[in-house]
């Protein structure tokens, strides 16, 4: 397959993509940041608990 044909197919497929609106993008961004923050706090708490118990030994 030639490079030109590949790029033509990519262009055709990109036209089929449904892009999120600005409001949707903001909502998704907030959701991702909140999820990452929650997971970071969760693992920090678990790490602190494990460290605490290991230091007690």
N, CA, C, O and CB atoms as a CASP TS submission, in Angstrom:
PFRMAT TS
TARGET T0000
AUTHOR 0000-0000-0000
METHOD Language model
MODEL 1
PARENT N/A
ATOM      1  N   UNK     1       0.858  -1.174   0.000  1.00  0.00           N
ATOM      2  CA  UNK     1       0.000   0.000   0.000  1.00  0.00           C
ATOM      3  C   UNK     1       0.901   1.234   0.000  1.00  0.00           C
ATOM      4  O   UNK     1       1.858   1.328   0.770  1.00  0.00           O
ATOM      5  CB  UNK     1      -0.975   0.000   1.233  1.00  0.00           C
ATOM      6  N   UNK     2       0.576   2.161  -0.870  1.00  0.00           N
ATOM      7  CA  UNK     2       1.408   3.351  -0.969  1.00  0.00           C
ATOM      8  C   UNK     2       1.107   4.322   0.164  1.00  0.00           C
ATOM      9  O   UNK     2       0.042   4.281   0.779  1.00  0.00           O
ATOM     10  CB  UNK     2       1.203   4.034  -2.318  1.00  0.00           C
ATOM     11  N   UNK     3       2.059   5.180   0.416  1.00  0.00           N
ATOM     12  CA  UNK     3       1.908   6.175   1.475  1.00  0.00           C
ATOM     13  C   UNK     3       0.729   7.099   1.168  1.00  0.00           C
ATOM     14  O   UNK     3      -0.019   7.467   2.074  1.00  0.00           O
ATOM     15  CB  UNK     3       3.208   6.995   1.641  1.00  0.00           C
ATOM     16  N   UNK     4       0.559   7.474  -0.092  1.00  0.00           N
ATOM     17  CA  UNK     4      -0.540   8.366  -0.479  1.00  0.00           C
ATOM     18  C   UNK     4      -1.888   7.721  -0.181  1.00  0.00           C
ATOM     19  O   UNK     4      -2.789   8.376   0.343  1.00  0.00           O
ATOM     20  CB  UNK     4      -0.444   8.726  -1.974  1.00  0.00           C
ATOM     21  N   UNK     5      -2.029   6.441  -0.512  1.00  0.00           N
ATOM     22  CA  UNK     5      -3.283   5.741  -0.258  1.00  0.00           C
ATOM     23  C   UNK     5      -3.549   5.631   1.244  1.00  0.00           C
ATOM     24  O   UNK     5      -4.684   5.789   1.693  1.00  0.00           O
ATOM     25  CB  UNK     5      -3.255   4.344  -0.899  1.00  0.00           C
ATOM     26  N   UNK     6      -2.498   5.360   2.011  1.00  0.00           N
ATOM     27  CA  UNK     6      -2.628   5.270   3.456  1.00  0.00           C
ATOM     28  C   UNK     6      -3.120   6.599   4.032  1.00  0.00           C
ATOM     29  O   UNK     6      -4.058   6.621   4.828  1.00  0.00           O
ATOM     30  CB  UNK     6      -1.286   4.872   4.092  1.00  0.00           C
ATOM     31  N   UNK     7      -2.490   7.707   3.630  1.00  0.00           N
ATOM     32  CA  UNK     7      -2.888   9.017   4.136  1.00  0.00           C
ATOM     33  C   UNK     7      -4.304   9.388   3.706  1.00  0.00           C
ATOM     34  O   UNK     7      -5.032  10.039   4.455  1.00  0.00           O
ATOM     35  CB  UNK     7      -1.911  10.079   3.661  1.00  0.00           C
ATOM     36  N   UNK     8      -4.690   8.980   2.517  1.00  0.00           N
ATOM     37  CA  UNK     8      -6.048   9.226   2.045  1.00  0.00           C
ATOM     38  C   UNK     8      -7.051   8.469   2.923  1.00  0.00           C
ATOM     39  O   UNK     8      -8.096   9.009   3.286  1.00  0.00           O
ATOM     40  CB  UNK     8      -6.196   8.803   0.559  1.00  0.00           C
ATOM     41  N   UNK     9      -6.726   7.219   3.260  1.00  0.00           N
ATOM     42  CA  UNK     9      -7.598   6.430   4.140  1.00  0.00           C
ATOM     43  C   UNK     9      -7.672   7.030   5.544  1.00  0.00           C
ATOM     44  O   UNK     9      -8.736   7.052   6.162  1.00  0.00           O
ATOM     45  CB  UNK     9      -7.099   4.981   4.220  1.00  0.00           C
ATOM     46  N   UNK    10      -6.540   7.514   6.040  1.00  0.00           N
ATOM     47  CA  UNK    10      -6.528   8.153   7.352  1.00  0.00           C
ATOM     48  C   UNK    10      -7.423   9.381   7.335  1.00  0.00           C
ATOM     49  O   UNK    10      -8.208   9.597   8.259  1.00  0.00           O
ATOM     50  CB  UNK    10      -5.093   8.536   7.765  1.00  0.00           C
ATOM     51  N   UNK    11      -7.308  10.170   6.304  1.00  0.00           N
ATOM     52  CA  UNK    11      -8.137  11.381   6.183  1.00  0.00           C
ATOM     53  C   UNK    11      -9.616  11.024   6.133  1.00  0.00           C
ATOM     54  O   UNK    11     -10.439  11.698   6.753  1.00  0.00           O
ATOM     55  CB  UNK    11      -7.747  12.182   4.924  1.00  0.00           C
ATOM     56  N   UNK    12      -9.954   9.986   5.415  1.00  0.00           N
ATOM     57  CA  UNK    12     -11.342   9.551   5.307  1.00  0.00           C
ATOM     58  C   UNK    12     -11.876   9.077   6.660  1.00  0.00           C
ATOM     59  O   UNK    12     -13.008   9.391   7.028  1.00  0.00           O
ATOM     60  CB  UNK    12     -11.469   8.432   4.266  1.00  0.00           C
ATOM     61  N   UNK    13     -11.068   8.329   7.391  1.00  0.00           N
ATOM     62  CA  UNK    13     -11.483   7.841   8.702  1.00  0.00           C
ATOM     63  C   UNK    13     -11.606   8.969   9.725  1.00  0.00           C
ATOM     64  O   UNK    13     -12.504   8.947  10.567  1.00  0.00           O
ATOM     65  CB  UNK    13     -10.500   6.799   9.203  1.00  0.00           C
ATOM     66  N   UNK    14     -10.718   9.946   9.658  1.00  0.00           N
ATOM     67  CA  UNK    14     -10.766  11.063  10.597  1.00  0.00           C
ATOM     68  C   UNK    14     -12.042  11.889  10.435  1.00  0.00           C
ATOM     69  O   UNK    14     -12.512  12.506  11.391  1.00  0.00           O
ATOM     70  CB  UNK    14      -9.545  11.955  10.411  1.00  0.00           C
ATOM     71  N   UNK    15     -12.597  11.900   9.228  1.00  0.00           N
ATOM     72  CA  UNK    15     -13.856  12.619   9.000  1.00  0.00           C
ATOM     73  C   UNK    15     -15.031  11.922   9.670  1.00  0.00           C
ATOM     74  O   UNK    15     -16.056  12.553   9.927  1.00  0.00           O
ATOM     75  CB  UNK    15     -14.124  12.756   7.505  1.00  0.00           C
ATOM     76  N   UNK    16     -14.895  10.622   9.959  1.00  0.00           N
ATOM     77  CA  UNK    16     -15.956   9.854  10.608  1.00  0.00           C
ATOM     78  C   UNK    16     -15.948  10.011  12.128  1.00  0.00           C
ATOM     79  O   UNK    16     -16.919   9.653  12.795  1.00  0.00           O
ATOM     80  CB  UNK    16     -15.824   8.391  10.250  1.00  0.00           C
ATOM     81  N   UNK    17     -14.857  10.546  12.674  1.00  0.00           N
ATOM     82  CA  UNK    17     -14.702  10.661  14.123  1.00  0.00           C
ATOM     83  C   UNK    17     -15.675  11.706  14.667  1.00  0.00           C
ATOM     84  O   UNK    17     -15.832  12.785  14.096  1.00  0.00           O
ATOM     85  CB  UNK    17     -13.244  11.032  14.491  1.00  0.00           C
ATOM     86  N   UNK    18     -16.320  11.367  15.775  1.00  0.00           N
ATOM     87  CA  UNK    18     -17.168  12.327  16.472  1.00  0.00           C
ATOM     88  C   UNK    18     -16.336  12.954  17.569  1.00  0.00           C
ATOM     89  O   UNK    18     -16.029  12.303  18.568  1.00  0.00           O
ATOM     90  CB  UNK    18     -18.459  11.653  17.051  1.00  0.00           C
ATOM     91  N   UNK    19     -15.969  14.207  17.391  1.00  0.00           N
ATOM     92  CA  UNK    19     -15.118  14.889  18.348  1.00  0.00           C
ATOM     93  C   UNK    19     -15.966  15.443  19.483  1.00  0.00           C
ATOM     94  O   UNK    19     -17.090  15.885  19.247  1.00  0.00           O
ATOM     95  CB  UNK    19     -14.319  16.011  17.667  1.00  0.00           C
ATOM     96  N   UNK    20     -15.448  15.430  20.716  1.00  0.00           N
ATOM     97  CA  UNK    20     -16.214  15.957  21.844  1.00  0.00           C
ATOM     98  C   UNK    20     -16.331  17.476  21.767  1.00  0.00           C
ATOM     99  O   UNK    20     -15.459  18.165  21.239  1.00  0.00           O
ATOM    100  CB  UNK    20     -15.564  15.547  23.169  1.00  0.00           C
ATOM    101  N   UNK    21     -17.443  17.971  22.315  1.00  0.00           N
ATOM    102  CA  UNK    21     -17.625  19.424  22.389  1.00  0.00           C
ATOM    103  C   UNK    21     -16.716  19.965  23.495  1.00  0.00           C
ATOM    104  O   UNK    21     -16.124  19.195  24.252  1.00  0.00           O
ATOM    105  CB  UNK    21     -19.132  19.801  22.661  1.00  0.00           C
ATOM    106  N   UNK    22     -16.612  21.268  23.580  1.00  0.00           N
ATOM    107  CA  UNK    22     -15.790  21.872  24.617  1.00  0.00           C
ATOM    108  C   UNK    22     -16.272  21.512  26.011  1.00  0.00           C
ATOM    109  O   UNK    22     -15.470  21.256  26.909  1.00  0.00           O
ATOM    110  CB  UNK    22     -15.770  23.370  24.454  1.00  0.00           C
ATOM    111  N   UNK    23     -17.606  21.492  26.189  1.00  0.00           N
ATOM    112  CA  UNK    23     -18.173  21.158  27.493  1.00  0.00           C
ATOM    113  C   UNK    23     -17.878  19.701  27.853  1.00  0.00           C
ATOM    114  O   UNK    23     -17.520  19.407  28.994  1.00  0.00           O
ATOM    115  CB  UNK    23     -19.691  21.413  27.501  1.00  0.00           C
ATOM    116  N   UNK    24     -18.024  18.790  26.892  1.00  0.00           N
ATOM    117  CA  UNK    24     -17.721  17.378  27.137  1.00  0.00           C
ATOM    118  C   UNK    24     -16.245  17.195  27.463  1.00  0.00           C
ATOM    119  O   UNK    24     -15.891  16.440  28.368  1.00  0.00           O
ATOM    120  CB  UNK    24     -18.105  16.521  25.915  1.00  0.00           C
ATOM    121  N   UNK    25     -15.394  17.884  26.727  1.00  0.00           N
ATOM    122  CA  UNK    25     -13.951  17.765  26.943  1.00  0.00           C
ATOM    123  C   UNK    25     -13.580  18.239  28.344  1.00  0.00           C
ATOM    124  O   UNK    25     -12.762  17.610  29.015  1.00  0.00           O
ATOM    125  CB  UNK    25     -13.176  18.572  25.885  1.00  0.00           C
ATOM    126  N   UNK    26     -14.173  19.337  28.786  1.00  0.00           N
ATOM    127  CA  UNK    26     -13.921  19.838  30.146  1.00  0.00           C
ATOM    128  C   UNK    26     -14.376  18.819  31.186  1.00  0.00           C
ATOM    129  O   UNK    26     -13.680  18.564  32.169  1.00  0.00           O
ATOM    130  CB  UNK    26     -14.643  21.186  30.373  1.00  0.00           C
ATOM    131  N   UNK    27     -15.544  18.246  30.958  1.00  0.00           N
ATOM    132  CA  UNK    27     -16.081  17.257  31.888  1.00  0.00           C
ATOM    133  C   UNK    27     -15.181  16.031  31.954  1.00  0.00           C
ATOM    134  O   UNK    27     -14.897  15.531  33.042  1.00  0.00           O
ATOM    135  CB  UNK    27     -17.500  16.850  31.477  1.00  0.00           C
ATOM    136  N   UNK    28     -14.735  15.547  30.817  1.00  0.00           N
ATOM    137  CA  UNK    28     -13.851  14.381  30.784  1.00  0.00           C
ATOM    138  C   UNK    28     -12.524  14.686  31.466  1.00  0.00           C
ATOM    139  O   UNK    28     -11.981  13.842  32.179  1.00  0.00           O
ATOM    140  CB  UNK    28     -13.610  13.931  29.339  1.00  0.00           C
ATOM    141  N   UNK    29     -12.005  15.883  31.250  1.00  0.00           N
ATOM    142  CA  UNK    29     -10.737  16.275  31.846  1.00  0.00           C
ATOM    143  C   UNK    29     -10.839  16.307  33.367  1.00  0.00           C
ATOM    144  O   UNK    29      -9.956  15.808  34.064  1.00  0.00           O
ATOM    145  CB  UNK    29     -10.297  17.638  31.316  1.00  0.00           C
ATOM    146  N   UNK    30     -11.917  16.896  33.878  1.00  0.00           N
ATOM    147  CA  UNK    30     -12.119  16.954  35.326  1.00  0.00           C
ATOM    148  C   UNK    30     -12.253  15.542  35.890  1.00  0.00           C
ATOM    149  O   UNK    30     -11.708  15.245  36.953  1.00  0.00           O
ATOM    150  CB  UNK    30     -13.371  17.797  35.674  1.00  0.00           C
ATOM    151  N   UNK    31     -12.971  14.676  35.188  1.00  0.00           N
ATOM    152  CA  UNK    31     -13.148  13.297  35.643  1.00  0.00           C
ATOM    153  C   UNK    31     -11.807  12.568  35.721  1.00  0.00           C
ATOM    154  O   UNK    31     -11.537  11.871  36.699  1.00  0.00           O
ATOM    155  CB  UNK    31     -14.103  12.545  34.706  1.00  0.00           C
ATOM    156  N   UNK    32     -10.985  12.722  34.717  1.00  0.00           N
ATOM    157  CA  UNK    32      -9.680  12.054  34.700  1.00  0.00           C
ATOM    158  C   UNK    32      -8.791  12.583  35.818  1.00  0.00           C
ATOM    159  O   UNK    32      -8.156  11.799  36.524  1.00  0.00           O
ATOM    160  CB  UNK    32      -8.989  12.248  33.337  1.00  0.00           C
ATOM    161  N   UNK    33      -8.738  13.897  35.989  1.00  0.00           N
ATOM    162  CA  UNK    33      -7.896  14.482  37.035  1.00  0.00           C
ATOM    163  C   UNK    33      -8.372  14.050  38.414  1.00  0.00           C
ATOM    164  O   UNK    33      -7.553  13.724  39.273  1.00  0.00           O
ATOM    165  CB  UNK    33      -7.893  16.015  36.934  1.00  0.00           C
ATOM    166  N   UNK    34      -9.680  14.042  38.640  1.00  0.00           N
ATOM    167  CA  UNK    34     -10.222  13.620  39.935  1.00  0.00           C
ATOM    168  C   UNK    34      -9.910  12.148  40.204  1.00  0.00           C
ATOM    169  O   UNK    34      -9.558  11.781  41.325  1.00  0.00           O
ATOM    170  CB  UNK    34     -11.743  13.856  39.984  1.00  0.00           C
ATOM    171  N   UNK    35     -10.037  11.316  39.186  1.00  0.00           N
ATOM    172  CA  UNK    35      -9.750   9.885  39.342  1.00  0.00           C
ATOM    173  C   UNK    35      -8.274   9.658  39.667  1.00  0.00           C
ATOM    174  O   UNK    35      -7.946   8.877  40.560  1.00  0.00           O
ATOM    175  CB  UNK    35     -10.135   9.116  38.063  1.00  0.00           C
ATOM    176  N   UNK    36      -7.397  10.331  38.950  1.00  0.00           N
ATOM    177  CA  UNK    36      -5.962  10.187  39.195  1.00  0.00           C
ATOM    178  C   UNK    36      -5.618  10.675  40.602  1.00  0.00           C
ATOM    179  O   UNK    36      -4.829  10.040  41.301  1.00  0.00           O
ATOM    180  CB  UNK    36      -5.145  10.969  38.136  1.00  0.00           C
ATOM    181  N   UNK    37      -6.205  11.798  41.021  1.00  0.00           N
ATOM    182  CA  UNK    37      -5.942  12.322  42.364  1.00  0.00           C
ATOM    183  C   UNK    37      -6.423  11.341  43.428  1.00  0.00           C
ATOM    184  O   UNK    37      -5.725  11.100  44.414  1.00  0.00           O
ATOM    185  CB  UNK    37      -6.627  13.690  42.554  1.00  0.00           C
ATOM    186  N   UNK    38      -7.609  10.776  43.233  1.00  0.00           N
ATOM    187  CA  UNK    38      -8.144   9.804  44.190  1.00  0.00           C
ATOM    188  C   UNK    38      -7.229   8.589  44.303  1.00  0.00           C
ATOM    189  O   UNK    38      -6.917   8.141  45.406  1.00  0.00           O
ATOM    190  CB  UNK    38      -9.558   9.363  43.776  1.00  0.00           C
ATOM    191  N   UNK    39      -6.805   8.064  43.172  1.00  0.00           N
ATOM    192  CA  UNK    39      -5.940   6.882  43.177  1.00  0.00           C
ATOM    193  C   UNK    39      -4.594   7.213  43.829  1.00  0.00           C
ATOM    194  O   UNK    39      -4.043   6.393  44.564  1.00  0.00           O
ATOM    195  CB  UNK    39      -5.725   6.357  41.732  1.00  0.00           C
ATOM    196  N   UNK    40      -4.065   8.412  43.564  1.00  0.00           N
ATOM    197  CA  UNK    40      -2.792   8.810  44.177  1.00  0.00           C
ATOM    198  C   UNK    40      -2.922   8.885  45.697  1.00  0.00           C
ATOM    199  O   UNK    40      -2.050   8.404  46.420  1.00  0.00           O
ATOM    200  CB  UNK    40      -2.325  10.170  43.618  1.00  0.00           C
ATOM    201  N   UNK    41      -4.006   9.484  46.180  1.00  0.00           N
ATOM    202  CA  UNK    41      -4.222   9.586  47.629  1.00  0.00           C
ATOM    203  C   UNK    41      -4.426   8.199  48.228  1.00  0.00           C
ATOM    204  O   UNK    41      -3.904   7.901  49.303  1.00  0.00           O
ATOM    205  CB  UNK    41      -5.441  10.491  47.941  1.00  0.00           C
ATOM    206  N   UNK    42      -5.180   7.357  47.540  1.00  0.00           N
ATOM    207  CA  UNK    42      -5.431   5.997  48.013  1.00  0.00           C
ATOM    208  C   UNK    42      -4.123   5.232  48.191  1.00  0.00           C
ATOM    209  O   UNK    42      -3.887   4.639  49.244  1.00  0.00           O
ATOM    210  CB  UNK    42      -6.351   5.251  47.038  1.00  0.00           C
ATOM    211  N   UNK    43      -3.273   5.243  47.164  1.00  0.00           N
ATOM    212  CA  UNK    43      -2.019   4.503  47.254  1.00  0.00           C
ATOM    213  C   UNK    43      -1.047   5.139  48.240  1.00  0.00           C
ATOM    214  O   UNK    43      -0.253   4.430  48.859  1.00  0.00           O
ATOM    215  CB  UNK    43      -1.374   4.407  45.888  1.00  0.00           C
ATOM    216  N   UNK    44      -1.090   6.451  48.398  1.00  0.00           N
ATOM    217  CA  UNK    44      -0.248   7.099  49.402  1.00  0.00           C
ATOM    218  C   UNK    44      -0.674   6.658  50.799  1.00  0.00           C
ATOM    219  O   UNK    44       0.173   6.413  51.657  1.00  0.00           O
ATOM    220  CB  UNK    44      -0.324   8.640  49.271  1.00  0.00           C
ATOM    221  N   UNK    45      -1.979   6.558  51.029  1.00  0.00           N
ATOM    222  CA  UNK    45      -2.481   6.106  52.332  1.00  0.00           C
ATOM    223  C   UNK    45      -2.091   4.656  52.586  1.00  0.00           C
ATOM    224  O   UNK    45      -1.656   4.314  53.686  1.00  0.00           O
ATOM    225  CB  UNK    45      -4.010   6.263  52.408  1.00  0.00           C
ATOM    226  N   UNK    46      -2.242   3.808  51.587  1.00  0.00           N
ATOM    227  CA  UNK    46      -1.854   2.400  51.730  1.00  0.00           C
ATOM    228  C   UNK    46      -0.354   2.298  52.012  1.00  0.00           C
ATOM    229  O   UNK    46       0.071   1.530  52.875  1.00  0.00           O
ATOM    230  CB  UNK    46      -2.222   1.594  50.451  1.00  0.00           C
ATOM    231  N   UNK    47       0.438   3.071  51.284  1.00  0.00           N
ATOM    232  CA  UNK    47       1.888   3.066  51.489  1.00  0.00           C
ATOM    233  C   UNK    47       2.232   3.522  52.905  1.00  0.00           C
ATOM    234  O   UNK    47       3.099   2.935  53.552  1.00  0.00           O
ATOM    235  CB  UNK    47       2.584   3.971  50.454  1.00  0.00           C
ATOM    236  N   UNK    48       1.559   4.566  53.389  1.00  0.00           N
ATOM    237  CA  UNK    48       1.816   5.056  54.742  1.00  0.00           C
ATOM    238  C   UNK    48       1.449   4.006  55.787  1.00  0.00           C
ATOM    239  O   UNK    48       2.175   3.819  56.763  1.00  0.00           O
ATOM    240  CB  UNK    48       1.035   6.348  54.998  1.00  0.00           C
ATOM    241  N   UNK    49       0.327   3.322  55.585  1.00  0.00           N
ATOM    242  CA  UNK    49      -0.074   2.276  56.518  1.00  0.00           C
ATOM    243  C   UNK    49       0.917   1.113  56.531  1.00  0.00           C
ATOM    244  O   UNK    49       1.285   0.619  57.597  1.00  0.00           O
ATOM    245  CB  UNK    49      -1.462   1.769  56.164  1.00  0.00           C
ATOM    246  N   UNK    50       1.333   0.693  55.385  1.00  0.00           N
ATOM    247  CA  UNK    50       2.290  -0.416  55.304  1.00  0.00           C
ATOM    248  C   UNK    50       3.613   0.004  55.946  1.00  0.00           C
ATOM    249  O   UNK    50       4.209  -0.774  56.690  1.00  0.00           O
ATOM    250  CB  UNK    50       2.514  -0.853  53.821  1.00  0.00           C
ATOM    251  N   UNK    51       4.077   1.225  55.669  1.00  0.00           N
ATOM    252  CA  UNK    51       5.312   1.713  56.265  1.00  0.00           C
ATOM    253  C   UNK    51       5.184   1.783  57.791  1.00  0.00           C
ATOM    254  O   UNK    51       6.107   1.411  58.515  1.00  0.00           O
ATOM    255  CB  UNK    51       5.672   3.095  55.691  1.00  0.00           C
ATOM    256  N   UNK    52       4.052   2.255  58.262  1.00  0.00           N
ATOM    257  CA  UNK    52       3.811   2.349  59.705  1.00  0.00           C
ATOM    258  C   UNK    52       3.916   0.982  60.362  1.00  0.00           C
ATOM    259  O   UNK    52       4.594   0.818  61.376  1.00  0.00           O
ATOM    260  CB  UNK    52       2.432   2.961  59.984  1.00  0.00           C
ATOM    261  N   UNK    53       3.230  -0.005  59.768  1.00  0.00           N
ATOM    262  CA  UNK    53       3.251  -1.348  60.368  1.00  0.00           C
ATOM    263  C   UNK    53       4.620  -2.006  60.267  1.00  0.00           C
ATOM    264  O   UNK    53       5.022  -2.739  61.170  1.00  0.00           O
ATOM    265  CB  UNK    53       2.214  -2.236  59.700  1.00  0.00           C
ATOM    266  N   UNK    54       5.335  -1.754  59.186  1.00  0.00           N
ATOM    267  CA  UNK    54       6.681  -2.328  59.056  1.00  0.00           C
ATOM    268  C   UNK    54       7.658  -1.674  60.037  1.00  0.00           C
ATOM    269  O   UNK    54       8.567  -2.337  60.534  1.00  0.00           O
ATOM    270  CB  UNK    54       7.195  -2.165  57.612  1.00  0.00           C
ATOM    271  N   UNK    55       7.482  -0.405  60.312  1.00  0.00           N
ATOM    272  CA  UNK    55       8.352   0.277  61.275  1.00  0.00           C
ATOM    273  C   UNK    55       8.076  -0.170  62.707  1.00  0.00           C
ATOM    274  O   UNK    55       8.942  -0.044  63.572  1.00  0.00           O
ATOM    275  CB  UNK    55       8.177   1.786  61.165  1.00  0.00           C
ATOM    276  N   UNK    56       6.869  -0.694  62.964  1.00  0.00           N
ATOM    277  CA  UNK    56       6.541  -1.183  64.293  1.00  0.00           C
ATOM    278  C   UNK    56       7.231  -2.505  64.594  1.00  0.00           C
ATOM    279  O   UNK    56       7.389  -2.874  65.758  1.00  0.00           O
ATOM    280  CB  UNK    56       5.043  -1.338  64.435  1.00  0.00           C
ATOM    281  N   UNK    57       7.642  -3.216  63.557  1.00  0.00           N
ATOM    282  CA  UNK    57       8.285  -4.524  63.766  1.00  0.00           C
ATOM    283  C   UNK    57       9.644  -4.416  64.384  1.00  0.00           C
ATOM    284  O   UNK    57      10.299  -5.432  64.616  1.00  0.00           O
ATOM    285  CB  UNK    57       8.400  -5.259  62.475  1.00  0.00           C
TER
END
